[in-house]
Amino acid sequence: MKKVKLGSSSLMVSEVCLGSMTWGIQNTQSDANEQIDYAIEQDINFIDTAEMYPVPPNKETQGDTETIIGNWLAQSSVKREDLVIATKIAGGGVPWVRDAQPITGDAIIKAVDNSLQRLQTDYIDLYQLHWPNRVTPHFAKHWPAKIDPNDVNVEQERATVLETLQALDECVKAGKIKYCGLSDDTPWGVSEYIKVAEQHNLPRMVSIQNEFSLLHLKDWPYLIETCVFEDVAYLPWSPLAGGALSGKYANGAKPEGCRWTMVQRNGIFRDTAYSHEAIAAYQKVADQHGLSLTQLSLAWVYQLVGVASTIIGATSMEQLKEDIGAYKVALSEDVLGDIDAVIKEFPQPF
């Protein structure tokens, strides 16, 4: 599997990143061990997690995913320096994580130490801000007038950016983290962090992970253009739209134990009539070209210009093998043309 440089960092990461958010609720320690071992066998060296995981998040399991990865690291013969481990600090709004308070400098210092302890490692390769303190157009808030930018105190946001980078700088200098990244942010957020970092000689954000799939294309082209020009790695998460682009929810199906059968922090916002029509249309394209819907959907994201590494997740080894296998699927011009036709018909299904 090809390795790419993670933005302006010196880290070389596989073009597929192993996500972990189901480990601890839908998956056990044993399941996670098997997934990590298989991913490494497929030349994947990039693992993404978060202090808030597993999901759906709750007080009783918060932090368990990092603990599971730490347990694997403690017993594995794989050299730590051969892996790129990424984790995230939760933003405000989760009652059992720092009493729902926003990200602050002090919170970062404490959260980094807690993640290091759970992960049983001396350093974190990539430390990310799970979501900004301000409200952003993510999690179905991308429709017009869902948020009002005028409600944001811009000077306060800039002060927060500076405080955040100063705390991250302290962690970098202490050897606790190597590089920093964003998640669920916008072109303004990326640009602001870069500008403040340059002004004050502080760590530069090297990556951003946002939701991106054939059902959720809002980052193309504006955020991805920013990432390419500023040498920030773009890392799509949920490239199967929470599993919807596997086809598992077709015709109203709700398989037991799947994401849409569980209470979600932000609701099942991808479950719309337009989403199901779009999924059916993509399924038709996949069938016409002898592909599974999963292969079609993932291969399209893997190969899209501007995408650095795609974060995948699975609850079974069968799913994981198909997800990783899609990396080798070549999409012809005919397939891409048919996909484009569906995109134009359903540009924003949810």
NORJO-V554022 format. One record per pair of residues at least 12 apart in sequence whose ideal C-beta (glycine too) atoms are under 10 Angstrom apart, sorted by the first residue. I is the first residue (numbers start at 1). GAP is how many residues later the second one is. Records with the same first field share a line. If there is no record, write none. Layout:
# NORJO-V554022
I: GAP / GAP
This chain:
# NORJO-V554022
1: 13 / 14 / 15 / 38 / 41 / 42 / 43 / 44 / 45 / 323 / 326 / 327
2: 12 / 13 / 14 / 41 / 307 / 325
3: 12 / 40 / 41 / 42 / 43 / 81 / 306
4: 42 / 229 / 303 / 304 / 305
5: 201 / 226 / 228 / 303
6: 40 / 78 / 80 / 119 / 120 / 172 / 173 / 175 / 200 / 201 / 225 / 226 / 227 / 229 / 302 / 303
7: 119 / 172 / 174 / 197 / 198 / 199 / 200 / 201 / 220 / 223 / 224 / 225 / 226 / 227 / 228 / 301
8: 171 / 186 / 196 / 197 / 198 / 199 / 222 / 223 / 224 / 225
9: 75 / 116 / 117 / 169 / 170 / 171 / 172 / 195 / 196 / 197 / 198 / 222 / 223 / 224
10: 168 / 169 / 196
11: 34 / 35 / 73 / 75 / 114 / 115 / 167 / 168 / 195 / 196 / 222
12: 33 / 34 / 72
13: 31 / 32 / 33 / 34 / 70 / 71 / 73 / 112 / 113 / 194 / 220 / 222 / 295 / 296
14: 25 / 26 / 28 / 29 / 30 / 31 / 32 / 33 / 70 / 295 / 296 / 310 / 313
15: 28 / 29 / 31 / 287 / 288 / 292 / 293 / 294 / 295 / 312
16: 23 / 26 / 27 / 28 / 29 / 30 / 223 / 282 / 286 / 293 / 294 / 295 / 296 / 307 / 308 / 310 / 311
17: 22 / 27 / 28 / 29 / 30 / 31 / 67 / 69 / 192 / 218 / 219 / 220 / 291 / 292 / 293 / 294 / 295 / 296
18: 14 / 17 / 18 / 20 / 21 / 22 / 24 / 26 / 27 / 28 / 29 / 30 / 31 / 51 / 293 / 294 / 295 / 296 / 302 / 305 / 306
19: 16 / 27 / 28 / 29 / 30 / 31 / 34 / 46 / 67 / 190 / 218 / 219 / 220 / 291 / 292 / 293 / 294 / 295 / 304
20: 12 / 15 / 16 / 27 / 28 / 29 / 30 / 33 / 34 / 45 / 46 / 48 / 49 / 66 / 67 / 291 / 293
21: 27 / 28 / 29 / 31 / 32 / 33 / 34 / 35 / 36 / 44 / 216 / 217 / 238 / 290 / 292
22: 13 / 31 / 32 / 33 / 34 / 43 / 237 / 291 / 292 / 293 / 294
23: 12 / 13 / 26 / 30 / 31 / 32 / 38 / 41 / 42 / 43 / 44 / 45 / 46 / 49 / 290 / 292
24: 29 / 30 / 31 / 36 / 37 / 38 / 39 / 40 / 41 / 42 / 43 / 44
25: 28 / 29 / 30 / 31 / 32 / 33 / 35 / 36 / 39 / 40 / 232 / 237 / 290
26: 28 / 29 / 30 / 231 / 232 / 233 / 236 / 287 / 288 / 289 / 290
27: 27 / 38 / 41 / 286 / 287 / 288 / 289
28: 40
29: 35 / 38 / 39 / 40 / 42 / 43
30: 38
31: 37 / 283 / 284 / 285 / 286 / 289
32: 33 / 36 / 37 / 39 / 40
33: 35 / 36 / 38 / 39 / 42 / 43
34: 282 / 283 / 286
35: 12 / 37 / 278 / 279 / 280 / 281 / 282 / 284 / 285
36: 32 / 33 / 36 / 37 / 40 / 42 / 47
37: 35 / 39 / 41
38: 276 / 279 / 282 / 283 / 286
39: 273 / 275 / 281 / 284 / 285
40: 36 / 38 / 42 / 43
41: 283
42: 278 / 279 / 282 / 283 / 285
43: 281 / 284
44: 39 / 40 / 265 / 268 / 280 / 283
45: 33 / 37 / 38 / 39 / 40 / 80
46: 37 / 38 / 39 / 40 / 79 / 80 / 189 / 262 / 263 / 264 / 265
47: 22 / 25 / 26 / 36 / 37 / 38 / 39 / 40 / 72 / 78 / 264
48: 21 / 36 / 37 / 38 / 39 / 40 / 78 / 80 / 135 / 161 / 187 / 189 / 261 / 263 / 264 / 265
49: 14 / 16 / 17 / 18 / 19 / 20 / 21 / 36 / 37 / 38 / 39 / 66 / 69 / 70 / 75
50: 12 / 13 / 15 / 16 / 36 / 37 / 38 / 39 / 40 / 65 / 78 / 80 / 133
51: 12 / 14 / 15 / 36 / 37 / 38 / 39 / 43 / 46 / 47 / 60 / 61 / 63 / 64 / 67 / 68 / 79
52: 13 / 14 / 35 / 36 / 37 / 38 / 39 / 42 / 44 / 45 / 78 / 79 / 213
53: 12 / 13 / 14 / 15 / 16 / 34 / 35 / 37 / 77
54: 12 / 14
55: 204 / 207 / 209 / 210 / 258
56: 203 / 206 / 207 / 208 / 209 / 210
57: 33 / 37 / 39 / 40 / 207 / 208
58: 36 / 38 / 205 / 207
59: 35 / 36 / 37 / 38
60: 36
62: 28 / 32 / 34 / 35
63: 34 / 51 / 52 / 54 / 55
64: 54
65: 22 / 53 / 54
66: 19 / 21 / 48 / 49 / 50 / 51 / 52 / 53 / 54 / 55 / 58
67: 50 / 51 / 52 / 53
68: 50 / 51
69: 14 / 16 / 18 / 46 / 49 / 50 / 51 / 52
70: 15 / 45 / 46 / 47 / 48 / 49 / 50 / 51
71: 47 / 48 / 49
72: 47 / 48
73: 12 / 46 / 47 / 48
74: 45 / 46 / 47
75: 45
80: 40 / 41 / 42 / 43 / 45
81: 42 / 44
83: 38 / 42
84: 40 / 41 / 42 / 94 / 95 / 225
85: 30 / 34 / 36 / 38 / 39 / 40 / 41 / 42 / 93
86: 38 / 39 / 40 / 41 / 42 / 93 / 95 / 97 / 121 / 123 / 149 / 223 / 225
87: 24 / 25 / 28 / 29 / 31 / 32 / 34 / 37 / 38 / 39 / 40 / 41 / 43 / 90
88: 23 / 27 / 36 / 38 / 39 / 40 / 41 / 42 / 43 / 93 / 94 / 95 / 96 / 121
89: 14 / 18 / 19 / 21 / 22 / 23 / 25 / 26 / 38 / 39 / 40 / 41 / 42 / 75 / 78 / 79 / 94
90: 13 / 17 / 21 / 39 / 40 / 41
91: 12 / 16 / 38 / 39 / 40 / 41 / 42 / 43 / 45 / 92 / 93
92: 12 / 15 / 39 / 40 / 41 / 42
93: 38 / 40 / 42 / 172
94: 36 / 171
97: 14 / 33
98: 12 / 13
101: 32
102: 30 / 31 / 32 / 58
103: 26 / 27 / 28 / 29 / 30 / 57 / 60 / 61 / 64
104: 29 / 56 / 59 / 60 / 63
105: 55 / 57 / 58 / 59 / 60 / 61 / 62 / 63 / 64 / 65
106: 57 / 61
107: 57 / 60
108: 19 / 21 / 55 / 56 / 57 / 58 / 59 / 60 / 62 / 63 / 69 / 72
109: 58 / 59 / 61 / 62 / 65 / 67
110: 57
111: 16 / 56 / 60
112: 12 / 15 / 55 / 56 / 58 / 59 / 62 / 64 / 65
113: 58 / 61 / 63
115: 12 / 61 / 62
116: 55 / 60 / 61
121: 55
122: 53 / 54
123: 48 / 49 / 51 / 52 / 53 / 54 / 55
124: 47 / 52 / 53 / 54 / 55 / 56
125: 52 / 53 / 54
126: 51 / 52 / 53 / 54 / 55 / 80 / 81 / 83 / 107 / 109
127: 41 / 44 / 45 / 49 / 50 / 51 / 52 / 53 / 54 / 76
128: 49 / 51 / 52 / 53 / 54 / 55 / 56 / 57 / 77 / 78 / 79 / 80 / 81 / 107
129: 32 / 35 / 39 / 51 / 52 / 53 / 54 / 55 / 56 / 60 / 64 / 76 / 79
130: 52 / 53 / 54 / 79
131: 51 / 52 / 53 / 54
132: 20 / 25 / 28 / 29 / 32 / 50 / 51 / 52 / 53 / 54 / 56 / 57 / 60 / 61
133: 19 / 23 / 24 / 27 / 28 / 31
134: 13 / 15 / 17 / 18 / 19 / 20 / 22 / 23 / 26 / 51 / 52 / 54 / 55
135: 12 / 13 / 14 / 16 / 17
136: 13 / 16 / 48 / 49 / 50 / 52 / 53 / 74
137: 12 / 47 / 49 / 81
138: 45 / 46 / 47 / 48 / 72 / 73 / 78 / 80 / 81 / 128
139: 45 / 72 / 125 / 126 / 127 / 128 / 130
140: 71 / 76 / 126 / 127 / 129 / 130 / 132 / 210
141: 125 / 128
142: 69 / 74 / 76 / 77 / 206 / 208
143: 75 / 205 / 207
149: 37 / 39
152: 36
154: 34 / 38
157: 31 / 32 / 35
158: 34 / 37 / 38
159: 37
160: 32 / 36
161: 28 / 31 / 32 / 34 / 35 / 36 / 39 / 41 / 44
162: 30 / 31 / 34 / 35 / 37 / 38 / 40
164: 16 / 29 / 32 / 38 / 39
165: 15 / 28 / 31 / 32 / 34 / 35 / 36 / 37 / 38 / 39 / 40
166: 30 / 34 / 36 / 37
167: 35 / 36
168: 12 / 25 / 29 / 34 / 35 / 37
169: 28 / 31 / 32 / 33 / 34
170: 33
171: 32
172: 30 / 31
173: 30
177: 26
178: 25 / 28
179: 24 / 25 / 26 / 27 / 28 / 54
180: 13 / 17 / 22 / 23 / 24 / 25 / 26 / 27
181: 12 / 22 / 23 / 24 / 25 / 26 / 27 / 28 / 51 / 52 / 54
182: 23 / 24 / 25 / 26 / 27 / 28 / 50 / 53
183: 24 / 25 / 26 / 27 / 28 / 52 / 54
184: 24 / 25 / 26 / 27 / 53
185: 20 / 23 / 24 / 25 / 38
186: 22 / 24 / 32 / 33 / 36 / 37 / 40
187: 21 / 32 / 35 / 36 / 37 / 38 / 39 / 40 / 43
188: 35 / 38
189: 16 / 19 / 34 / 37
190: 15 / 17 / 18 / 33 / 36 / 37 / 40 / 42 / 44
191: 14 / 35 / 38 / 39 / 41
192: 13
193: 12 / 15 / 37 / 39
194: 32 / 36 / 37 / 38
204: 26 / 27 / 28
205: 25 / 27 / 28
206: 24 / 25 / 26 / 27 / 102
207: 20 / 25 / 26 / 27 / 28 / 101 / 102
208: 15 / 16 / 18 / 19 / 22 / 24 / 25 / 26 / 27 / 100
209: 24 / 25 / 26 / 27 / 28 / 29 / 99 / 100 / 101 / 102
210: 13 / 14 / 17 / 24 / 25 / 26 / 27 / 28
211: 25 / 26 / 27 / 28 / 30 / 31 / 59 / 100
212: 12 / 22 / 23 / 24 / 25 / 26 / 27 / 29 / 89 / 92 / 95 / 98 / 99
213: 23 / 24 / 25 / 26 / 27 / 28 / 29 / 31 / 32 / 57 / 84 / 85 / 87 / 88 / 97
214: 25 / 26 / 27 / 30 / 31 / 64 / 65 / 67 / 68 / 79 / 82 / 83 / 84 / 86 / 87 / 125 / 128 / 129 / 132 / 135
215: 23 / 24 / 25 / 26 / 27 / 29 / 30 / 55 / 57 / 59 / 60 / 63 / 64 / 67 / 82 / 128 / 131 / 132 / 133 / 134 / 135
216: 20 / 22 / 23 / 25 / 26 / 29 / 54 / 59 / 132 / 133 / 134
217: 87 / 126 / 129 / 130 / 131 / 132
218: 129 / 130
219: 15 / 17 / 87
220: 14 / 84 / 85 / 86 / 87 / 123
221: 84 / 85
223: 83
224: 12 / 80 / 81 / 82 / 83
225: 81
226: 80
227: 79 / 80 / 81
228: 77 / 78 / 80
232: 76
233: 73 / 74 / 75 / 76
234: 70 / 72 / 73 / 74 / 75 / 76
235: 72 / 73 / 74 / 75 / 76
236: 62 / 65 / 66 / 68 / 70 / 71 / 72 / 73 / 74 / 75 / 76
237: 73 / 74 / 75 / 76
238: 21 / 32 / 63 / 72 / 73 / 74 / 75
239: 55 / 58 / 59 / 60 / 61 / 62 / 63 / 65 / 68 / 71 / 72 / 73 / 74 / 84 / 87
240: 53 / 54 / 57 / 58 / 61 / 72 / 73 / 74 / 79 / 83 / 86
241: 29 / 34 / 37 / 38 / 56 / 108 / 109
242: 16 / 17 / 18 / 22 / 26 / 27 / 28 / 29 / 71
243: 12 / 15 / 16 / 17 / 27 / 51 / 70 / 71 / 72 / 76
244: 14 / 15 / 16 / 24 / 26 / 27 / 31 / 32 / 34 / 35 / 49 / 53 / 105 / 106
245: 25 / 30 / 33 / 34 / 37 / 38 / 41 / 48 / 49 / 51 / 52 / 53 / 55 / 56
246: 12 / 33 / 46 / 47 / 48 / 49 / 51 / 52 / 68 / 73 / 76 / 77
247: 32 / 33 / 35 / 36 / 39 / 45 / 46 / 47 / 50
248: 12 / 31 / 45 / 46 / 71
249: 12 / 19 / 21 / 22 / 26 / 27 / 30
250: 26 / 29 / 30 / 33 / 43
251: 25 / 29
252: 19 / 24
254: 14 / 17
257: 58 / 59
258: 57
259: 54 / 56
268: 82
269: 81
270: 79 / 80
271: 79
272: 77 / 78
273: 76 / 77
274: 71 / 72 / 73 / 74 / 75 / 76
275: 71 / 74 / 75
276: 73 / 74
277: 65 / 68 / 69 / 72
278: 64 / 65 / 67 / 68 / 69 / 70 / 71 / 72
279: 14 / 18 / 63 / 67 / 70
280: 13 / 62 / 66
281: 57 / 58 / 60 / 61 / 62 / 64 / 65 / 68
282: 14 / 15 / 18 / 56 / 57 / 60 / 61 / 64
283: 13 / 14 / 59
284: 54 / 58
285: 49 / 50 / 51 / 52 / 53 / 54 / 56 / 57
286: 49 / 52 / 53
288: 46 / 47 / 50
289: 42 / 43 / 45 / 46 / 49 / 50
290: 45
291: 35 / 38 / 40 / 44
292: 30 / 33 / 34 / 37
294: 25 / 28 / 29 / 31 / 32 / 35
295: 27 / 28 / 30 / 31 / 32 / 33 / 34 / 36
296: 30 / 33 / 35 / 39 / 42 / 43
297: 26 / 29 / 42
298: 12 / 14 / 24 / 25 / 26 / 27 / 28 / 29 / 31
299: 26 / 27 / 28 / 29 / 30 / 31 / 32 / 36 / 37 / 40
300: 26 / 29 / 31 / 35 / 36 / 39 / 43
301: 25
302: 21 / 24 / 25 / 26 / 27 / 29
303: 23 / 24 / 26 / 27 / 28 / 33
310: 13 / 16 / 17
312: 12 / 14 / 15
